[in-house]
Amino acid sequence: MAIKTDAVGKEWPGTTYQVGREKIKEYANALGLDNPVHFDVEAAKAAGFRDVAAPPMFAVVYSGPAVAPAILDPEVGMNFATMVHGGQVFEWGEPVCSGDEITTTPKCLEIYEKDGKGFYVFESVSVNQDGEQVVRAVWTNIVRGV
């Protein structure tokens, strides 16, 4: 069965996430982080941040759900029963802080077959309320036995 490539280049509507102090604290605690910039406003401001700073990988909190509609789109046609996570690459921009409103827009970059596997490559671009890019991510999913 050949893989479908009709979705290459397709963009899905952006989703918006309001970053809050408690979510940042919960995330930092879950990772065992103890840097006060993730917990204390004054420490964050003293370090040059606008407010409590999110750890970089907090990006998965707002960008992961934004990419879901792209990955689940029937036009993409991924078989989830044989899908594995192939990798992620992040390019960091402006730090994310409590109070930021992050909008993430997903796009399908590539769909191709190699060695009997389907490779599905998506990009998400996340910008803050000022239009500054906070992270660009490339997500690769591999489907075995296409």
C-alpha angles and dihedrals in degrees: 000000000000119000120245117246099178092109095060107122094016117138124202126210116278123251125215128221126190109217114222134191094236093053090050090049092048091050093047091048092050089055093045093242117160104182106130092222086077094053112025125059094206093049090049093050091046087055091053101262125131092231138333105338124230117228109251095251089056079092089088089064093064103022100044095063090044091058094048096084090053094049092045095046110122088219088065090051102201118173102225094191090071100029124120130182108259101185150291133233123195130197110196126215133161112006116255116237137180110282094034119129108215122198117195124194121192128207135179108240102176144357116186143148125238129167093349093308131108117228117204114189122190133179127208123192118196123195131180128232090278092055093252115143111244098178142354114201133189114204121195123195123184124207115200123219103019 
